Amino acid sequence: MVGFVQLPKGTHQWSSFLTPEELVLLLQHASINVKEMAGFVYNPLIGKWLMSDDISVNYIAFGTKNDK
C-alpha cells in the first residue's frame, strides 16, 4: 500500500517558487536556451512519479548553453 507524507503547514514559502516562465527567463539571461520542459505527476495507484505535459506544479527543464 502506498502512503502519503503530509508536510506541516508553513513548510513551503510559495513566494519563493519559480513559475516555468520565470525559470525560462532566468536561464535565457544566463545564455541557456531551453529546449524542453516536462512535468512530473505522482500516481498513487502504482506508487510512482511519471513524466507529464503538465508543468503547473512539478517540472524540469533541459537546455543548452549558447555559444558566444
C-alpha distances in whole Angstrom, upper triangle without the diagonal:
4,7,10,13,16,19,22,25,28,26,27,30,30,34,33,31,33,33,33,37,37,36,38,41,40,40,43,45,44,45,42,42,38,37,34,31,28,25,21,18,15,13,9,9,9,8,12,15,18,22,23,27,26,27,27,25,23,26,28,31,33,37,40,43,46,49,52
4,7,10,13,16,19,22,24,22,23,27,27,30,29,27,29,29,29,33,34,32,34,37,37,36,39,41,40,42,38,38,35,34,31,28,24,21,18,15,11,10,6,7,8,6,9,12,15,19,20,24,23,24,24,21,20,22,24,28,30,34,37,40,43,46,49
4,7,9,13,16,19,21,19,20,24,24,28,27,25,28,28,28,32,32,31,34,36,36,36,39,40,40,41,38,38,35,35,31,28,25,22,18,15,12,11,8,10,11,8,11,14,17,20,21,25,23,24,23,20,19,22,24,28,31,34,38,40,43,46,49
4,6,9,13,15,18,15,17,20,20,24,24,22,24,25,26,29,29,28,31,33,33,33,36,37,37,39,36,36,33,33,29,26,23,20,16,14,10,11,8,12,13,10,12,13,16,19,20,23,21,21,20,17,16,20,22,26,29,32,36,38,41,44,47
4,6,10,13,15,12,14,18,19,22,22,20,23,24,25,29,28,27,30,33,31,32,35,36,36,38,35,36,32,33,30,27,24,21,17,15,13,14,12,15,16,12,14,15,18,21,22,25,22,22,21,17,17,20,22,26,29,32,35,37,40,44,46
4,7,9,12,10,12,16,16,20,20,19,22,23,25,28,28,27,30,32,31,32,35,36,36,38,36,36,33,34,31,27,25,21,18,17,14,16,14,17,19,15,17,17,20,22,23,25,22,22,20,17,17,20,23,27,30,33,36,38,41,44,46
4,7,9,7,9,13,14,17,17,17,20,21,23,27,26,25,28,30,29,30,33,34,34,36,34,35,32,33,30,27,25,21,19,18,16,18,17,20,21,18,19,18,21,23,24,26,23,22,20,16,16,20,22,26,29,32,35,36,39,43,44
4,6,6,9,12,14,17,17,17,21,23,25,28,27,27,30,31,30,32,35,35,35,38,36,37,34,36,33,29,27,24,22,21,19,22,20,24,25,22,22,22,25,26,27,28,25,24,22,18,19,22,25,28,31,34,37,38,41,45,46
4,6,8,10,11,14,15,16,19,21,24,26,25,25,29,30,29,31,34,34,34,37,35,36,33,35,33,29,27,24,22,21,20,23,22,25,27,24,24,23,26,27,27,28,25,23,21,18,19,22,25,28,31,34,37,38,41,44,45
4,5,7,9,12,12,14,17,19,22,25,23,23,27,28,26,28,31,31,31,34,33,34,32,34,32,28,27,24,23,22,22,25,24,28,29,26,26,24,27,27,27,28,25,23,20,17,19,22,24,27,30,32,35,36,39,42,43
4,7,9,12,12,12,16,18,21,24,22,22,25,26,25,26,30,30,30,33,31,32,30,32,29,26,25,22,20,20,19,23,22,26,26,23,23,21,24,25,25,26,23,21,19,16,16,19,21,24,28,30,33,34,36,40,41
4,6,9,8,9,12,15,18,20,18,18,22,23,21,23,26,26,26,29,28,29,26,29,26,23,22,19,18,19,19,22,22,26,26,23,22,20,23,23,23,24,21,18,16,13,14,17,19,21,25,27,30,31,33,37,38
4,6,6,7,11,14,17,19,16,17,21,21,20,22,25,24,25,28,27,28,26,28,27,23,23,21,20,21,21,25,25,29,29,26,26,23,25,25,25,25,22,19,17,14,15,18,19,22,25,27,30,30,32,36,36
4,5,5,9,11,14,16,14,15,18,19,18,20,23,23,24,27,25,26,24,26,24,21,20,18,18,19,20,23,24,28,28,26,25,22,23,23,22,22,19,16,13,11,13,15,18,20,23,25,28,29,31,34,35
4,6,8,10,14,15,12,14,17,17,16,19,21,21,22,25,24,25,23,26,24,21,22,20,21,21,23,26,27,31,32,29,28,25,26,25,24,23,20,17,15,13,15,17,19,20,24,25,27,28,30,33,34
4,7,10,13,14,11,12,16,16,14,17,19,19,20,23,22,23,21,24,23,20,20,19,19,21,22,26,27,31,31,28,26,23,25,24,23,23,20,17,15,13,14,15,17,18,21,22,25,25,27,30,31
4,7,10,12,9,10,13,14,13,15,18,18,19,21,20,21,19,21,19,16,17,15,16,17,19,23,24,28,28,25,23,20,21,20,20,19,16,13,12,10,11,12,13,15,18,20,23,23,25,29,30
4,6,8,6,6,10,10,10,12,14,15,16,18,17,17,15,18,17,14,15,14,15,18,20,24,25,29,29,26,24,21,21,19,18,18,15,12,11,10,11,10,12,12,16,17,20,20,22,26,27
4,5,5,6,9,10,11,12,14,15,17,19,17,17,14,17,15,12,13,12,14,16,19,23,25,28,28,26,24,20,20,18,16,15,12,9,8,8,10,9,11,12,15,16,20,21,22,26,27
4,5,5,6,9,10,11,12,14,15,17,14,14,11,13,11,8,10,10,13,15,19,22,25,27,27,25,23,19,18,15,14,12,11,7,8,9,9,8,9,9,12,13,17,18,20,23,25
4,5,5,6,9,10,11,12,14,15,14,13,11,13,12,11,13,13,17,19,22,25,28,31,31,29,26,23,22,19,17,15,14,10,10,12,13,11,12,11,14,14,17,18,19,22,24
4,5,5,6,9,10,11,13,14,13,14,12,15,15,13,15,15,18,21,24,27,29,32,32,30,28,24,23,21,20,18,16,13,12,13,14,13,13,12,15,15,17,18,19,22,23
4,5,5,6,9,10,11,12,11,11,9,13,12,10,13,14,16,19,22,25,28,31,30,28,25,22,21,19,18,17,15,12,13,13,12,10,10,9,11,11,14,15,16,20,21
4,5,5,6,9,10,10,9,8,7,10,10,9,13,14,17,20,24,27,30,32,32,30,27,23,22,19,18,16,16,12,14,15,15,12,11,8,10,9,12,13,14,17,19
4,5,5,6,9,10,9,10,9,13,14,13,16,18,21,24,27,30,33,36,35,33,30,27,26,23,22,20,19,16,16,17,18,15,14,12,13,12,14,14,14,18,18
4,5,5,6,9,9,10,10,14,15,14,17,18,21,24,27,30,33,36,35,33,30,26,26,23,23,21,20,17,18,18,17,15,14,12,13,12,13,13,14,17,17
4,5,5,6,5,7,7,11,12,12,16,18,20,23,26,30,32,35,34,32,29,25,25,22,22,20,20,17,18,18,17,15,12,10,10,8,10,9,11,14,15
4,5,5,5,6,8,11,13,14,17,20,23,26,29,32,35,38,37,35,32,28,27,24,23,21,22,18,20,21,20,17,15,12,12,9,10,9,9,12,13
4,5,7,9,11,15,17,17,21,22,25,28,31,35,37,40,39,37,34,30,30,27,26,25,24,21,22,23,22,20,18,15,15,13,13,11,11,13,13
4,6,9,11,14,16,17,20,22,25,28,31,34,37,40,38,36,33,30,29,26,26,25,25,22,23,23,22,19,17,14,14,11,11,8,9,12,12
4,6,10,13,15,17,20,23,25,29,32,35,38,41,39,37,34,30,29,26,26,25,25,22,24,25,23,20,18,14,13,10,8,6,5,8,9
4,6,9,12,13,17,19,22,26,29,32,35,37,35,34,30,27,26,23,23,21,22,19,21,22,20,17,14,11,9,6,5,4,6,9,11
4,6,9,11,15,18,21,25,28,31,34,36,35,33,30,26,25,21,21,19,20,18,20,21,20,17,14,10,9,5,5,6,6,10,12
4,6,8,11,14,17,21,24,27,30,32,31,30,26,23,21,17,17,16,17,14,17,18,17,13,10,7,6,4,7,9,10,14,16
4,7,10,14,17,21,24,26,30,31,30,29,25,22,20,16,16,14,16,14,18,19,17,14,11,8,6,5,7,10,11,15,18
4,7,10,13,17,20,23,26,28,26,26,22,19,16,12,12,11,13,11,15,16,14,11,8,6,5,7,10,13,15,18,21
4,7,10,14,17,20,23,25,24,23,19,16,14,10,10,8,9,7,11,12,10,7,6,4,6,9,13,16,17,21,24
4,7,10,14,16,19,21,20,19,16,12,10,7,6,6,7,6,10,11,9,6,6,7,9,12,16,19,21,24,27
4,7,10,13,16,18,18,17,14,10,8,6,5,6,5,4,8,8,6,4,6,9,12,15,19,22,24,28,30
4,7,10,13,15,14,13,10,6,6,5,5,8,7,7,9,8,5,6,8,11,14,18,21,24,27,30,33
4,6,10,12,12,11,8,6,5,6,6,9,8,9,10,9,7,9,12,15,18,21,25,28,30,34,36
4,6,9,9,7,6,4,6,9,10,13,12,13,13,11,10,12,14,18,21,24,28,31,33,37,39
4,5,6,6,6,6,7,10,11,14,13,15,16,14,13,15,18,21,23,27,30,33,36,40,42
4,5,5,7,9,11,14,15,18,17,19,19,16,16,18,20,24,26,30,34,36,39,43,45
4,6,8,11,12,15,16,19,19,21,21,20,19,21,23,26,28,32,36,39,41,45,48
4,6,9,10,14,15,19,19,21,22,20,18,20,22,25,27,30,34,37,40,43,46
4,7,10,14,15,19,18,20,21,18,16,18,20,23,25,29,32,35,38,41,44
4,6,10,12,16,16,17,18,16,14,15,17,20,22,25,29,32,35,38,41
4,7,9,13,13,14,15,13,10,12,13,16,18,22,25,28,31,34,37
4,6,10,11,12,14,13,11,11,12,15,17,21,24,27,30,33,36
4,7,9,10,13,12,10,9,10,12,14,17,21,24,26,30,33
4,5,8,10,11,9,9,10,12,14,18,21,25,27,30,33
4,6,9,11,10,9,11,12,14,17,21,24,25,29,32
4,6,8,8,8,11,13,15,18,22,25,27,30,33
4,6,6,5,8,10,13,16,20,22,24,28,30
4,7,8,11,13,16,19,23,25,27,30,32
4,6,10,13,17,19,23,25,27,31,33
4,7,11,14,17,21,23,26,29,31
4,7,10,14,17,20,22,26,28
4,7,10,14,16,19,23,25
4,7,10,13,15,19,22
4,7,10,13,16,19
4,7,9,13,15
4,6,9,12
4,6,9
4,6
4
